[in-house]
Every structure is written in structure tokens, then in C-alpha cells.
Amino acid sequence: MPVWAPTQFPKHRALLLSAGLAGVMAVIAVPGVAQQYGGSTTTTTTTTAPSSSSDLPAPVAPVAFSCDKFAAPGGGDGAAGTAASPYRTAQKLQDSLKPGQVGCLKPGAVFQERLRANVSGRPGNPITLTSGPGSGRATLLGELYVPDGASDIVYANLKINGRTSFRVNPSVNGDRITFSNNDITDEHHGICFHIGKPGEGVAENITIDGNRIHDCGRLPSTGFDHGVYLNTTRGVRITNNYIYDNADYGVHLYPNAQGSYIANNVIDGNGRGLTFSGEGGTASSNNVVVNNIISNSKDTANIESYWGGSVGTGNRAEGNCLWNGAKGNIGQQRGFTLSNNKVANPDFVNRAAKNFALSAGSPCAGKGPGNPLPASDPSSSPGGSSGAGAAPGGGSSVSSPRARAARLKLGTSWIAAGRLRVSATSKVAGRVTMQARIGKRVIGRCSRRVLANRTARCTFRARLRVTVIVTLRPKNTRLGVSRKTVTRNPK
């Protein structure tokens, strides 16, 4: 018997599922999509009461995708990747995808493995890993790692559980990575989202939207394990999520989060709420926290700051609904401004059951997931940088991708048969890293420090068509990462 009954079905990308009532799953019918283990051509999600927090409805209505390739535990990585002959592992499925394609993991199945993002999509044409077709979600159990250089990937409609990872899950150092409508936890094992890391990558334009992020971090709390940890980032968007019951901060901006937009979330019952922070000469700046419900922090205040050196600028907390922080709603106000926040009990429908919908007449109505995103997104400020983290009021702390790319000038030459030399001239001081690939296979890497207006050179052995990805990390981290790619045919 095939793992999935084979069938042909049309592309229904971005079909919005109807939202269910609070505590009740949505009911949908998608014509032409095969059910697992059956001959029906209609996928229907039955109406059931949730049995755990991961079965509760998503903060916003999910999106259905049409599957191009498939994986199921009963398949094989030497298979064709079709519904009738699926791959076995999530790694093989993700590695097989091309820009614009969707890989589907069998709903209800557990894929226990370390998943590394080895392939990328393209801007506006990502690769997508999701659950389907059929009801329920697949579980990724283990570390999900997105290295620097990976880009344009969507993870949607999954259970992501890091309880078997080393300390962090998901770990994201690439660019333009989206997490949408997932249930993310590590069952109090360590940090959940860790975005960007010195030495591994400045993560740019990450989107975390419509997820449940909960029960992350060791207990008793250590002060180090957070739901969402923006370490070294540019232009991250955290919107429409339920972030709750994490050991330490719900959202931790430390030490180098620049131009983040944090809007329409419920951040409830964490050890700590949200912090604007920095260390030494690095300070998180130009971050906007708007229209959230931040409540019931157990150890400290709902919004606070910490500066172990330089103090951040341009950080704003606006129009949030705050309630019942253990040490008040606002901690020491330093390095951020406050405006139009209110202190009020949000009156959740059933907080004990993790149903964070608002009761009728809630004083926090209009805030939290599903509401229109406020216009104070830093990327929409006049003179802003289209999601790269513009300073409020028009001054840009991080330049546009085109301006960043202009800091690098590349040159190539075949110095002998099978030996390609790549030169990279930088307008600013920093570190240049080059990675050479033939297809998906990495054949060489090198890293060089450069001064302003100086050239770094690396030589690679290649007898086939080779692509070299060149990355510049300026010494001044506020300038943002530059990246260019060059492809050459063999001599």
C-alpha cells in the first residue's frame, strides 16, 4: 500500500483556511487534494476540541499549500518524492526543493532528526516546508538549523519541538526566513528561537508570524532561556503570535537587535516580558514594540531594559496593553520611549486553557493577533529601508539591500585550468567570507579581514560551473551585512 494514495491535484497556493471558533479547529474542504492512506480526493479537517496547547487554534488563520514533493516515515530517501513514493526524512525533502516548490510532511508523523537548511529559494519565490495534505501537523523533533547563506525559506503549519536539541531550536542565521502558523516548544529544555549569532551570521528580515511559542527554557528559570531571542539581527518582524509560559523573556532583544517590528502579539505568563538590551559597545536600537498584550510576567516587569555599556536609541513601546507584571508593568525606563500604553486586565476567554482570545468588552480590544498591523512599522517610516530596520522618523540605521551590496565589488579570473580566483573589494572595514559551490555541494570556503577600500582574494579549485557567495560583515555592525553572488563557467 502506498504511503499516500497517488492523485493529481491543482495548485491551490495561498488558500486561506476559514478560522474556527475559539477552542475549535477550522473545517475546510480542499478539492483535489489526496488524503493519506485513502482514495478520497478531498481533504477535510474534522471539528474537534483541542486536547493540548498544540491543538488550539492558531493566532491567525493558517494558509494551505499545494504540495510538490512528499515525505513520510514509511518512505525512502531513494524514492521519487511523490505522494505514492515519498521520501523518508525531512532533510531529503527540504534538500530536494527548488525555488517556488512546496515540500509536505505527513500530518501526524514525527520526524526525529537534525534538519539543516542546505538549499535556498529566491526573493518572492521561497521554498516551503509544511504539513499535508490532510488534517493535523507533522512534528520536527530535533534541531532546526538555518545557517548564514541560506535564504528565502518558509516553515509553516508544523510542530517544532527542540527537546532533543543541544540548547537552541530553531537556530536561524540566514536571511528572509519565515515561520508561520507553527507550534514551537522545547518542553523546558533551553532557548527556542535564537536569531543571529556573532561568528555565525547576522540574520536579516526574518518573519515570525501567527505561531504559538511556549514552554521554552529550563525550570527553575536561569535568566538565559527565552521564547524568542534576537541576538544579532536586522529587520526582524514578530507579529500575531501567542508567546507564553517561557522560563525567561518572552522576547529578548540583546545585544544587537536592530530595526525590529514587534506587533499584535500576546506575551503572557513568561518569567519576564520583553527587554531592550545591549552589552559593551553594542546596543539594540530602533526597535518598535506596538499593539501587543504583555501580561502576567512572573519574575520582573512586563517591559524593561538592560544596558551593559552603550545605551540603545530609537526604541519605542507604543499602544500596548500591559497587566500584572511581578515587578510592575514598566521596569527602569532607559534606552526606550513610552507612548499611549494602557494598564488593563485583557480578560482572556480562557487563559488557563491557553485560549488568549479576548472576551467581549475587553479593555484591550483591538490589540493582539488578527488586528490590522499598526503603521509604526520601522520599515514603513519615510526614508526607511524596506524591512531592513530604518530608524523612526526617516533616519536609516541600516541601509537598503541595494546600498549594502554596493559596498562590495567582485572580480574573478581563471589563473590556471581548474583554479578560480575571486577578489572582493570592500568600501568599509570588516570581514569577507567566500563560499564556493558546485550545485548544492560546497567545495571551498575562505575568510579574510579587510580594511576600507582594500581587496580580499581567495582561490578555489573547480572544473565545473561554480557559484561563489561573498559576504561582507562590516566592523561597524550597524551598517548591516552585504552579500553578492558570482557564477562562472570552467575555463
Stockholm file with secondary structure:
# STOCKHOLM 1.0

chainA/1-491         MPVWAPTQFPKHRALLLSAGLAGVMAVIAVPGVAQQYGGSTTTTTTTTAPSSSSDLPAPVAPVAFSCDKFAAPGGGDGAAGTAASPYRTAQKLQDSLKPGQVGCLKPGAVFQERLRANVSGRPGNPITLTSGPGSGRATLLGELYVPDGASDIVYANLKINGRTSFRVNPSVNGDRITFSNNDITDEHHGICFHIGKPGEGVAENITIDGNRIHDCGRLPSTGFDHGVYLNTTRGVRITNNYIYDNADYGVHLYPNAQGSYIANNVIDGNGRGLTFSGEGGTASSNNVVVNNIISNSKDTANIESYWGGSVGTGNRAEGNCLWNGAKGNIGQQRGFTLSNNKVANPDFVNRAAKNFALSAGSPCAGKGPGNPLPASDPSSSPGGSSGAGAAPGGGSSVSSPRARAARLKLGTSWIAAGRLRVSATSKVAGRVTMQARIGKRVIGRCSRRVLANRTARCTFRARLRVTVIVTLRPKNTRLGVSRKTVTRNPK
#=GR chainA/1-491 SS CCSBCCCCCCCCTTEECCCCCTTSCCCCEEETCCCBTSCCSEEECCCCCCSSGGGSCCSSCCEECCCSEEECTTSCTTSCCSSSSCBSCHHHHHHHCCTTCEEEECTTCEEESCEECCCCCBTTBCEEEEECSSSSCCEEESCEEECTTCEEEEEESCEEECTTSSSBSSEECSEEEEEESCEEECSSSSBSEEECBTTTBCEESCEEESCEEESCSCSSCCSCCCSEEEEEEESCEEESCEEESCSSEEEEEEEEEESCEEESCEEESCSEEEEEEEEETEECBSCEEESCEEECCSSSCSEEEEEEESCCCSCEEESCEEECCTTCSBCCCCSCEEESCEECCCCEEEGGGTEEEECTTCTTTTCSTTSCCCTTCGGGSTTCCTTSCBCGGGCBSSCCHHHHHTTEEEEEEEEETTEEEEEEEESSSEEEEEEEEETTEEEEEEEEEECTTEEEEEEEECSSCEEEEEEEEESSGGGCCEEEEEEECCC
#=GC SS_cons         CCSBCCCCCCCCTTEECCCCCTTSCCCCEEETCCCBTSCCSEEECCCCCCSSGGGSCCSSCCEECCCSEEECTTSCTTSCCSSSSCBSCHHHHHHHCCTTCEEEECTTCEEESCEECCCCCBTTBCEEEEECSSSSCCEEESCEEECTTCEEEEEESCEEECTTSSSBSSEECSEEEEEESCEEECSSSSBSEEECBTTTBCEESCEEESCEEESCSCSSCCSCCCSEEEEEEESCEEESCEEESCSSEEEEEEEEEESCEEESCEEESCSEEEEEEEEETEECBSCEEESCEEECCSSSCSEEEEEEESCCCSCEEESCEEECCTTCSBCCCCSCEEESCEECCCCEEEGGGTEEEECTTCTTTTCSTTSCCCTTCGGGSTTCCTTSCBCGGGCBSSCCHHHHHTTEEEEEEEEETTEEEEEEEESSSEEEEEEEEETTEEEEEEEEEECTTEEEEEEEECSSCEEEEEEEEESSGGGCCEEEEEEECCC
//
